[in-house]
Amino acid sequence: QVQLVESGGGWVQPGGSLRLSCAASGATFTIYAMGWYPQAPGKQRELVATIIWNGVGTYYTDSVKGRFTISRDNAKNTVYLQMNSLTPEDTAVYYCETTISRPRFEDYWGQGTQVTVSS
């Protein structure tokens, strides 16, 4: 069992920045990848950024390229999402997700953190 705890959400004005964090903990496991999925009211949860844990591999959806940066701290089993130039369209609950490869392939989700962009 893996637990994910997100933090860093909040309210920011358009053009502002926020940094989200997600820490994974639990029994012995090996992370394969971690990602961020915002879910706006009335919309489906969608992937905006993901990072491969052991290697060089990141993915960004077009809407966040150049504005968001995903990074990791392997020693802390923590993934970060630096969000710059935020717009009201970025308002959502941001969920962290991890795919682990050991002891077996499984997906886990965090509880979500609210990001609100408004003036």
RALINLIN-V39155 format. One record per pair of residues at least 12 apart in sequence whose C-alpha atoms are under 7 Angstrom apart, sorted by the first residue. I is the first residue (numbers start at 0). GAP is how many residues later the second one is. D is the distance in Angstrom with one decimal. If there is no record, write none. Layout:
I & GAP & D
I & GAP & D
This chain:
0 & 25 & 6.0
0 & 26 & 6.4
1 & 22 & 6.5
1 & 23 & 5.6
1 & 24 & 4.7
1 & 25 & 6.9
1 & 106 & 6.7
2 & 21 & 5.6
2 & 22 & 5.2
2 & 23 & 6.0
3 & 18 & 6.3
3 & 19 & 5.6
3 & 20 & 4.6
3 & 21 & 6.6
3 & 105 & 6.4
3 & 106 & 4.7
4 & 17 & 5.4
4 & 18 & 5.3
4 & 19 & 6.7
4 & 105 & 5.7
4 & 106 & 7.0
5 & 15 & 5.5
5 & 16 & 4.2
5 & 17 & 6.6
5 & 90 & 6.9
5 & 104 & 6.5
5 & 106 & 6.3
5 & 107 & 6.2
6 & 13 & 5.8
6 & 14 & 5.2
6 & 15 & 6.5
6 & 106 & 6.3
7 & 12 & 4.5
7 & 13 & 6.1
8 & 104 & 5.3
8 & 105 & 5.3
8 & 106 & 5.0
9 & 104 & 6.1
9 & 105 & 5.0
9 & 106 & 6.1
10 & 104 & 6.1
10 & 105 & 4.7
10 & 106 & 5.9
11 & 104 & 6.3
11 & 105 & 5.0
11 & 106 & 6.5
12 & 104 & 5.4
12 & 105 & 5.1
12 & 106 & 5.1
13 & 71 & 7.0
13 & 72 & 5.4
13 & 73 & 4.9
13 & 74 & 6.5
13 & 103 & 5.8
13 & 104 & 5.9
13 & 105 & 6.5
14 & 70 & 4.2
14 & 71 & 4.9
14 & 72 & 6.3
15 & 68 & 6.1
15 & 69 & 5.5
15 & 70 & 5.5
16 & 66 & 5.4
16 & 67 & 4.4
16 & 68 & 6.2
16 & 69 & 6.2
17 & 64 & 6.2
17 & 65 & 5.2
17 & 66 & 6.8
18 & 61 & 6.8
18 & 62 & 5.6
18 & 63 & 4.4
18 & 64 & 5.9
19 & 60 & 5.5
19 & 61 & 5.0
19 & 62 & 6.5
20 & 57 & 6.8
20 & 58 & 5.8
20 & 59 & 4.5
20 & 60 & 6.5
21 & 56 & 5.4
21 & 57 & 5.3
21 & 58 & 6.4
21 & 74 & 6.4
22 & 54 & 5.8
22 & 55 & 4.3
22 & 56 & 6.6
23 & 53 & 5.5
23 & 54 & 6.2
28 & 71 & 6.8
28 & 73 & 5.2
28 & 74 & 6.0
29 & 70 & 5.5
29 & 71 & 5.6
29 & 72 & 5.0
30 & 22 & 6.3
30 & 68 & 6.2
30 & 69 & 4.3
30 & 70 & 6.1
31 & 20 & 6.1
31 & 21 & 5.4
31 & 67 & 5.5
31 & 68 & 5.0
31 & 69 & 5.6
32 & 17 & 7.0
32 & 18 & 5.6
32 & 19 & 4.4
32 & 20 & 5.1
32 & 65 & 5.8
32 & 66 & 5.3
32 & 67 & 6.9
33 & 16 & 5.6
33 & 17 & 5.6
33 & 18 & 6.8
33 & 45 & 6.9
33 & 63 & 5.6
33 & 64 & 4.3
33 & 65 & 6.3
34 & 14 & 5.5
34 & 15 & 3.9
34 & 16 & 6.3
34 & 61 & 5.8
34 & 62 & 5.3
34 & 63 & 6.4
35 & 12 & 6.0
35 & 13 & 5.5
35 & 14 & 6.4
35 & 58 & 6.5
35 & 59 & 5.7
35 & 60 & 4.7
35 & 61 & 6.3
36 & 57 & 5.6
36 & 58 & 5.0
36 & 59 & 6.3
37 & 54 & 5.5
37 & 55 & 5.4
37 & 56 & 4.1
37 & 57 & 5.9
38 & 53 & 5.1
38 & 54 & 5.2
38 & 55 & 6.3
39 & 51 & 6.5
39 & 52 & 4.2
39 & 53 & 6.4
47 & 12 & 5.5
47 & 13 & 4.9
47 & 16 & 6.9
48 & 12 & 6.5
48 & 21 & 6.6
49 & 20 & 7.0
50 & 19 & 6.8
66 & 16 & 6.1
66 & 17 & 5.1
66 & 18 & 6.1
67 & 13 & 6.7
67 & 14 & 5.5
67 & 15 & 4.5
67 & 16 & 6.0
68 & 12 & 5.7
68 & 13 & 5.1
68 & 14 & 6.7
69 & 12 & 6.4
85 & 31 & 6.8
86 & 30 & 6.0
87 & 29 & 4.7
87 & 30 & 5.7
89 & 27 & 6.8
90 & 24 & 5.4
90 & 25 & 4.6
90 & 26 & 5.5
91 & 22 & 6.1
91 & 23 & 5.5
91 & 24 & 6.6
92 & 19 & 5.8
92 & 20 & 5.3
92 & 21 & 4.3
92 & 22 & 6.0
93 & 18 & 5.2
93 & 19 & 5.3
93 & 20 & 6.2
93 & 21 & 7.0
94 & 14 & 6.9
94 & 15 & 5.8
94 & 16 & 6.6
94 & 17 & 4.3
94 & 18 & 6.6
95 & 13 & 5.8
95 & 14 & 5.3
95 & 16 & 6.8
96 & 12 & 4.6
96 & 13 & 6.4
